[in-house]
Amino acid sequence: MLKQKRIYDQIETSDGYRMLVDRLWPRGISKEKAKLDSWEKNIAPTNETPKSFPPRRN
């Protein structure tokens, strides 16, 4: 099973293997606090990817 969470969400024992998929390290989170098993920069979306989606309307 795959579970998606924000790195800012509370860490739970049920999280299992914790992987960050992002090119940049998130602000305000130390590597110790993140408690990640891996950081996969190479499979994260490119900087151009978000530009191909229309802006969100609230």
PDB file of N, CA, C and O in Angstrom, chain B, residues numbered from 101:
ATOM      1  N   MET B 101       0.846  -1.174   0.000  1.00  0.00           N
ATOM      2  CA  MET B 101       0.000   0.000   0.000  1.00  0.00           C
ATOM      3  C   MET B 101       0.893   1.239   0.000  1.00  0.00           C
ATOM      4  O   MET B 101       1.932   1.267   0.659  1.00  0.00           O
ATOM      5  N   LEU B 102       0.486   2.236  -0.728  1.00  0.00           N
ATOM      6  CA  LEU B 102       1.198   3.505  -0.812  1.00  0.00           C
ATOM      7  C   LEU B 102       0.366   4.572  -0.123  1.00  0.00           C
ATOM      8  O   LEU B 102      -0.840   4.674  -0.349  1.00  0.00           O
ATOM      9  N   LYS B 103       1.014   5.364   0.715  1.00  0.00           N
ATOM     10  CA  LYS B 103       0.324   6.412   1.459  1.00  0.00           C
ATOM     11  C   LYS B 103       1.065   7.718   1.215  1.00  0.00           C
ATOM     12  O   LYS B 103       2.282   7.777   1.388  1.00  0.00           O
ATOM     13  N   GLN B 104       0.361   8.747   0.823  1.00  0.00           N
ATOM     14  CA  GLN B 104       0.964  10.049   0.540  1.00  0.00           C
ATOM     15  C   GLN B 104       0.684  10.995   1.693  1.00  0.00           C
ATOM     16  O   GLN B 104      -0.451  11.119   2.152  1.00  0.00           O
ATOM     17  N   LYS B 105       1.743  11.666   2.157  1.00  0.00           N
ATOM     18  CA  LYS B 105       1.604  12.634   3.244  1.00  0.00           C
ATOM     19  C   LYS B 105       2.498  13.828   2.957  1.00  0.00           C
ATOM     20  O   LYS B 105       3.434  13.745   2.162  1.00  0.00           O
ATOM     21  N   ARG B 106       2.198  14.930   3.610  1.00  0.00           N
ATOM     22  CA  ARG B 106       3.088  16.088   3.570  1.00  0.00           C
ATOM     23  C   ARG B 106       4.180  15.865   4.607  1.00  0.00           C
ATOM     24  O   ARG B 106       3.934  15.248   5.644  1.00  0.00           O
ATOM     25  N   ILE B 107       5.369  16.355   4.340  1.00  0.00           N
ATOM     26  CA  ILE B 107       6.464  16.179   5.286  1.00  0.00           C
ATOM     27  C   ILE B 107       6.186  16.892   6.604  1.00  0.00           C
ATOM     28  O   ILE B 107       6.777  16.556   7.630  1.00  0.00           O
ATOM     29  N   TYR B 108       5.290  17.875   6.580  1.00  0.00           N
ATOM     30  CA  TYR B 108       4.943  18.628   7.784  1.00  0.00           C
ATOM     31  C   TYR B 108       3.914  17.902   8.650  1.00  0.00           C
ATOM     32  O   TYR B 108       3.674  18.309   9.787  1.00  0.00           O
ATOM     33  N   ASP B 109       3.300  16.825   8.128  1.00  0.00           N
ATOM     34  CA  ASP B 109       2.333  16.050   8.905  1.00  0.00           C
ATOM     35  C   ASP B 109       3.046  15.268  10.004  1.00  0.00           C
ATOM     36  O   ASP B 109       4.241  14.988   9.909  1.00  0.00           O
ATOM     37  N   GLN B 110       2.303  14.926  11.038  1.00  0.00           N
ATOM     38  CA  GLN B 110       2.861  14.177  12.157  1.00  0.00           C
ATOM     39  C   GLN B 110       3.331  12.798  11.700  1.00  0.00           C
ATOM     40  O   GLN B 110       2.666  12.139  10.902  1.00  0.00           O
ATOM     41  N   ILE B 111       4.479  12.373  12.213  1.00  0.00           N
ATOM     42  CA  ILE B 111       5.012  11.046  11.907  1.00  0.00           C
ATOM     43  C   ILE B 111       4.248  10.020  12.731  1.00  0.00           C
ATOM     44  O   ILE B 111       4.021  10.210  13.926  1.00  0.00           O
ATOM     45  N   GLU B 112       3.851   8.924  12.076  1.00  0.00           N
ATOM     46  CA  GLU B 112       3.108   7.857  12.742  1.00  0.00           C
ATOM     47  C   GLU B 112       3.841   6.542  12.552  1.00  0.00           C
ATOM     48  O   GLU B 112       4.552   6.362  11.563  1.00  0.00           O
ATOM     49  N   THR B 113       3.674   5.627  13.486  1.00  0.00           N
ATOM     50  CA  THR B 113       4.330   4.322  13.362  1.00  0.00           C
ATOM     51  C   THR B 113       3.797   3.555  12.154  1.00  0.00           C
ATOM     52  O   THR B 113       4.492   2.696  11.611  1.00  0.00           O
ATOM     53  N   SER B 114       2.586   3.852  11.736  1.00  0.00           N
ATOM     54  CA  SER B 114       1.989   3.162  10.583  1.00  0.00           C
ATOM     55  C   SER B 114       2.501   3.704   9.245  1.00  0.00           C
ATOM     56  O   SER B 114       2.116   3.193   8.194  1.00  0.00           O
ATOM     57  N   ASP B 115       3.359   4.730   9.264  1.00  0.00           N
ATOM     58  CA  ASP B 115       3.871   5.310   8.017  1.00  0.00           C
ATOM     59  C   ASP B 115       4.680   4.313   7.204  1.00  0.00           C
ATOM     60  O   ASP B 115       4.651   4.364   5.975  1.00  0.00           O
ATOM     61  N   GLY B 116       5.392   3.421   7.845  1.00  0.00           N
ATOM     62  CA  GLY B 116       6.241   2.484   7.120  1.00  0.00           C
ATOM     63  C   GLY B 116       7.463   3.190   6.554  1.00  0.00           C
ATOM     64  O   GLY B 116       8.027   4.070   7.204  1.00  0.00           O
ATOM     65  N   TYR B 117       7.878   2.810   5.346  1.00  0.00           N
ATOM     66  CA  TYR B 117       9.049   3.384   4.683  1.00  0.00           C
ATOM     67  C   TYR B 117       8.733   4.823   4.293  1.00  0.00           C
ATOM     68  O   TYR B 117       7.775   5.076   3.562  1.00  0.00           O
ATOM     69  N   ARG B 118       9.538   5.765   4.780  1.00  0.00           N
ATOM     70  CA  ARG B 118       9.277   7.187   4.539  1.00  0.00           C
ATOM     71  C   ARG B 118      10.239   7.714   3.484  1.00  0.00           C
ATOM     72  O   ARG B 118      11.455   7.687   3.671  1.00  0.00           O
ATOM     73  N   MET B 119       9.683   8.196   2.368  1.00  0.00           N
ATOM     74  CA  MET B 119      10.462   8.680   1.234  1.00  0.00           C
ATOM     75  C   MET B 119       9.999  10.083   0.862  1.00  0.00           C
ATOM     76  O   MET B 119       8.801  10.337   0.733  1.00  0.00           O
ATOM     77  N   LEU B 120      10.959  10.994   0.691  1.00  0.00           N
ATOM     78  CA  LEU B 120      10.659  12.340   0.204  1.00  0.00           C
ATOM     79  C   LEU B 120      10.937  12.366  -1.290  1.00  0.00           C
ATOM     80  O   LEU B 120      12.031  12.008  -1.727  1.00  0.00           O
ATOM     81  N   VAL B 121       9.947  12.790  -2.079  1.00  0.00           N
ATOM     82  CA  VAL B 121      10.109  12.922  -3.528  1.00  0.00           C
ATOM     83  C   VAL B 121       9.955  14.400  -3.847  1.00  0.00           C
ATOM     84  O   VAL B 121       8.851  14.887  -4.092  1.00  0.00           O
ATOM     85  N   ASP B 122      11.081  15.103  -3.841  1.00  0.00           N
ATOM     86  CA  ASP B 122      11.106  16.538  -4.107  1.00  0.00           C
ATOM     87  C   ASP B 122      12.535  16.923  -4.450  1.00  0.00           C
ATOM     88  O   ASP B 122      13.482  16.331  -3.931  1.00  0.00           O
ATOM     89  N   ARG B 123      12.696  17.909  -5.318  1.00  0.00           N
ATOM     90  CA  ARG B 123      14.041  18.338  -5.700  1.00  0.00           C
ATOM     91  C   ARG B 123      14.698  19.225  -4.653  1.00  0.00           C
ATOM     92  O   ARG B 123      15.924  19.271  -4.555  1.00  0.00           O
ATOM     93  N   LEU B 124      13.883  19.931  -3.867  1.00  0.00           N
ATOM     94  CA  LEU B 124      14.411  20.831  -2.845  1.00  0.00           C
ATOM     95  C   LEU B 124      14.028  20.333  -1.457  1.00  0.00           C
ATOM     96  O   LEU B 124      12.948  19.780  -1.253  1.00  0.00           O
ATOM     97  N   TRP B 125      14.947  20.544  -0.500  1.00  0.00           N
ATOM     98  CA  TRP B 125      14.634  20.163   0.876  1.00  0.00           C
ATOM     99  C   TRP B 125      13.621  21.159   1.440  1.00  0.00           C
ATOM    100  O   TRP B 125      13.782  22.362   1.238  1.00  0.00           O
ATOM    101  N   PRO B 126      12.580  20.694   2.142  1.00  0.00           N
ATOM    102  CA  PRO B 126      11.550  21.590   2.671  1.00  0.00           C
ATOM    103  C   PRO B 126      12.083  22.508   3.775  1.00  0.00           C
ATOM    104  O   PRO B 126      12.908  22.104   4.594  1.00  0.00           O
ATOM    105  N   ARG B 127      11.600  23.731   3.776  1.00  0.00           N
ATOM    106  CA  ARG B 127      12.019  24.713   4.781  1.00  0.00           C
ATOM    107  C   ARG B 127      11.526  24.323   6.170  1.00  0.00           C
ATOM    108  O   ARG B 127      10.428  23.794   6.339  1.00  0.00           O
ATOM    109  N   GLY B 128      12.364  24.599   7.147  1.00  0.00           N
ATOM    110  CA  GLY B 128      11.970  24.419   8.536  1.00  0.00           C
ATOM    111  C   GLY B 128      11.981  22.991   9.040  1.00  0.00           C
ATOM    112  O   GLY B 128      11.554  22.739  10.167  1.00  0.00           O
ATOM    113  N   ILE B 129      12.455  22.050   8.240  1.00  0.00           N
ATOM    114  CA  ILE B 129      12.501  20.643   8.649  1.00  0.00           C
ATOM    115  C   ILE B 129      13.953  20.177   8.611  1.00  0.00           C
ATOM    116  O   ILE B 129      14.597  20.214   7.562  1.00  0.00           O
ATOM    117  N   SER B 130      14.461  19.742   9.753  1.00  0.00           N
ATOM    118  CA  SER B 130      15.819  19.192   9.769  1.00  0.00           C
ATOM    119  C   SER B 130      15.765  17.746   9.279  1.00  0.00           C
ATOM    120  O   SER B 130      14.709  17.114   9.316  1.00  0.00           O
ATOM    121  N   LYS B 131      16.884  17.234   8.829  1.00  0.00           N
ATOM    122  CA  LYS B 131      16.919  15.841   8.371  1.00  0.00           C
ATOM    123  C   LYS B 131      16.634  14.892   9.524  1.00  0.00           C
ATOM    124  O   LYS B 131      16.036  13.835   9.327  1.00  0.00           O
ATOM    125  N   GLU B 132      17.060  15.263  10.724  1.00  0.00           N
ATOM    126  CA  GLU B 132      16.787  14.426  11.897  1.00  0.00           C
ATOM    127  C   GLU B 132      15.288  14.409  12.214  1.00  0.00           C
ATOM    128  O   GLU B 132      14.727  13.357  12.523  1.00  0.00           O
ATOM    129  N   LYS B 133      14.653  15.562  12.137  1.00  0.00           N
ATOM    130  CA  LYS B 133      13.223  15.662  12.450  1.00  0.00           C
ATOM    131  C   LYS B 133      12.362  14.958  11.395  1.00  0.00           C
ATOM    132  O   LYS B 133      11.307  14.415  11.721  1.00  0.00           O
ATOM    133  N   ALA B 134      12.804  14.964  10.150  1.00  0.00           N
ATOM    134  CA  ALA B 134      12.031  14.353   9.063  1.00  0.00           C
ATOM    135  C   ALA B 134      11.964  12.836   9.188  1.00  0.00           C
ATOM    136  O   ALA B 134      10.975  12.223   8.789  1.00  0.00           O
ATOM    137  N   LYS B 135      13.004  12.233   9.737  1.00  0.00           N
ATOM    138  CA  LYS B 135      13.069  10.777   9.919  1.00  0.00           C
ATOM    139  C   LYS B 135      12.719  10.028   8.635  1.00  0.00           C
ATOM    140  O   LYS B 135      11.865   9.141   8.631  1.00  0.00           O
ATOM    141  N   LEU B 136      13.390  10.399   7.551  1.00  0.00           N
ATOM    142  CA  LEU B 136      13.146   9.767   6.256  1.00  0.00           C
ATOM    143  C   LEU B 136      14.049   8.557   6.059  1.00  0.00           C
ATOM    144  O   LEU B 136      15.150   8.487   6.606  1.00  0.00           O
ATOM    145  N   ASP B 137      13.564   7.611   5.271  1.00  0.00           N
ATOM    146  CA  ASP B 137      14.385   6.477   4.871  1.00  0.00           C
ATOM    147  C   ASP B 137      15.153   6.793   3.594  1.00  0.00           C
ATOM    148  O   ASP B 137      16.235   6.249   3.370  1.00  0.00           O
ATOM    149  N   SER B 138      14.597   7.673   2.751  1.00  0.00           N
ATOM    150  CA  SER B 138      15.304   8.079   1.533  1.00  0.00           C
ATOM    151  C   SER B 138      14.757   9.401   1.019  1.00  0.00           C
ATOM    152  O   SER B 138      13.626   9.790   1.312  1.00  0.00           O
ATOM    153  N   TRP B 139      15.593  10.079   0.245  1.00  0.00           N
ATOM    154  CA  TRP B 139      15.225  11.339  -0.407  1.00  0.00           C
ATOM    155  C   TRP B 139      15.469  11.130  -1.894  1.00  0.00           C
ATOM    156  O   TRP B 139      16.619  11.064  -2.327  1.00  0.00           O
ATOM    157  N   GLU B 140      14.412  11.027  -2.674  1.00  0.00           N
ATOM    158  CA  GLU B 140      14.495  10.694  -4.097  1.00  0.00           C
ATOM    159  C   GLU B 140      14.340  11.944  -4.961  1.00  0.00           C
ATOM    160  O   GLU B 140      13.265  12.198  -5.506  1.00  0.00           O
ATOM    161  N   LYS B 141      15.399  12.711  -5.082  1.00  0.00           N
ATOM    162  CA  LYS B 141      15.381  13.935  -5.901  1.00  0.00           C
ATOM    163  C   LYS B 141      15.234  13.609  -7.383  1.00  0.00           C
ATOM    164  O   LYS B 141      14.595  14.345  -8.136  1.00  0.00           O
ATOM    165  N   ASN B 142      15.837  12.489  -7.790  1.00  0.00           N
ATOM    166  CA  ASN B 142      15.892  12.159  -9.219  1.00  0.00           C
ATOM    167  C   ASN B 142      14.551  11.727  -9.818  1.00  0.00           C
ATOM    168  O   ASN B 142      14.420  11.699 -11.041  1.00  0.00           O
ATOM    169  N   ILE B 143      13.561  11.392  -9.005  1.00  0.00           N
ATOM    170  CA  ILE B 143      12.252  11.008  -9.559  1.00  0.00           C
ATOM    171  C   ILE B 143      11.188  12.075  -9.309  1.00  0.00           C
ATOM    172  O   ILE B 143      10.022  11.884  -9.653  1.00  0.00           O
ATOM    173  N   ALA B 144      11.589  13.194  -8.714  1.00  0.00           N
ATOM    174  CA  ALA B 144      10.655  14.297  -8.455  1.00  0.00           C
ATOM    175  C   ALA B 144      10.318  15.013  -9.761  1.00  0.00           C
ATOM    176  O   ALA B 144      11.105  14.980 -10.707  1.00  0.00           O
ATOM    177  N   PRO B 145       9.160  15.657  -9.818  1.00  0.00           N
ATOM    178  CA  PRO B 145       8.811  16.432 -11.015  1.00  0.00           C
ATOM    179  C   PRO B 145       9.842  17.535 -11.275  1.00  0.00           C
ATOM    180  O   PRO B 145      10.433  18.075 -10.340  1.00  0.00           O
ATOM    181  N   THR B 146      10.045  17.854 -12.526  1.00  0.00           N
ATOM    182  CA  THR B 146      10.967  18.935 -12.873  1.00  0.00           C
ATOM    183  C   THR B 146      10.343  20.274 -12.522  1.00  0.00           C
ATOM    184  O   THR B 146       9.152  20.346 -12.220  1.00  0.00           O
ATOM    185  N   ASN B 147      11.128  21.318 -12.560  1.00  0.00           N
ATOM    186  CA  ASN B 147      10.607  22.661 -12.293  1.00  0.00           C
ATOM    187  C   ASN B 147       9.610  23.091 -13.361  1.00  0.00           C
ATOM    188  O   ASN B 147       8.777  23.960 -13.103  1.00  0.00           O
ATOM    189  N   GLU B 148       9.673  22.515 -14.535  1.00  0.00           N
ATOM    190  CA  GLU B 148       8.776  22.859 -15.638  1.00  0.00           C
ATOM    191  C   GLU B 148       7.402  22.197 -15.502  1.00  0.00           C
ATOM    192  O   GLU B 148       6.421  22.705 -16.046  1.00  0.00           O
ATOM    193  N   THR B 149       7.316  21.090 -14.796  1.00  0.00           N
ATOM    194  CA  THR B 149       6.057  20.346 -14.694  1.00  0.00           C
ATOM    195  C   THR B 149       4.900  21.186 -14.163  1.00  0.00           C
ATOM    196  O   THR B 149       3.838  21.184 -14.786  1.00  0.00           O
ATOM    197  N   PRO B 150       5.043  21.908 -13.040  1.00  0.00           N
ATOM    198  CA  PRO B 150       3.900  22.694 -12.548  1.00  0.00           C
ATOM    199  C   PRO B 150       3.419  23.759 -13.526  1.00  0.00           C
ATOM    200  O   PRO B 150       2.250  24.143 -13.489  1.00  0.00           O
ATOM    201  N   LYS B 151       4.290  24.236 -14.389  1.00  0.00           N
ATOM    202  CA  LYS B 151       3.910  25.271 -15.351  1.00  0.00           C
ATOM    203  C   LYS B 151       2.937  24.741 -16.402  1.00  0.00           C
ATOM    204  O   LYS B 151       2.251  25.518 -17.065  1.00  0.00           O
ATOM    205  N   SER B 152       2.877  23.409 -16.553  1.00  0.00           N
ATOM    206  CA  SER B 152       1.996  22.828 -17.564  1.00  0.00           C
ATOM    207  C   SER B 152       0.561  22.659 -17.054  1.00  0.00           C
ATOM    208  O   SER B 152      -0.322  22.270 -17.818  1.00  0.00           O
ATOM    209  N   PHE B 153       0.321  22.948 -15.772  1.00  0.00           N
ATOM    210  CA  PHE B 153      -1.016  22.853 -15.198  1.00  0.00           C
ATOM    211  C   PHE B 153      -1.606  24.244 -15.033  1.00  0.00           C
ATOM    212  O   PHE B 153      -0.878  25.195 -14.746  1.00  0.00           O
ATOM    213  N   PRO B 154      -2.920  24.375 -15.212  1.00  0.00           N
ATOM    214  CA  PRO B 154      -3.541  25.695 -15.020  1.00  0.00           C
ATOM    215  C   PRO B 154      -3.500  26.094 -13.548  1.00  0.00           C
ATOM    216  O   PRO B 154      -3.424  25.230 -12.675  1.00  0.00           O
ATOM    217  N   PRO B 155      -3.548  27.402 -13.265  1.00  0.00           N
ATOM    218  CA  PRO B 155      -3.553  27.846 -11.864  1.00  0.00           C
ATOM    219  C   PRO B 155      -4.807  27.376 -11.133  1.00  0.00           C
ATOM    220  O   PRO B 155      -5.871  27.235 -11.735  1.00  0.00           O
ATOM    221  N   ARG B 156      -4.671  27.136  -9.830  1.00  0.00           N
ATOM    222  CA  ARG B 156      -5.817  26.716  -9.014  1.00  0.00           C
ATOM    223  C   ARG B 156      -6.676  27.920  -8.680  1.00  0.00           C
ATOM    224  O   ARG B 156      -6.169  29.008  -8.407  1.00  0.00           O
ATOM    225  N   ARG B 157      -7.972  27.712  -8.705  1.00  0.00           N
ATOM    226  CA  ARG B 157      -8.911  28.771  -8.318  1.00  0.00           C
ATOM    227  C   ARG B 157      -9.563  28.366  -7.002  1.00  0.00           C
ATOM    228  O   ARG B 157     -10.017  27.233  -6.846  1.00  0.00           O
ATOM    229  N   ASN B 158      -9.605  29.299  -6.062  1.00  0.00           N
ATOM    230  CA  ASN B 158     -10.210  29.007  -4.749  1.00  0.00           C
ATOM    231  C   ASN B 158     -11.653  29.394  -4.714  1.00  0.00           C
ATOM    232  O   ASN B 158     -12.314  29.219  -3.690  1.00  0.00           O
TER     233      ASN B 158
END
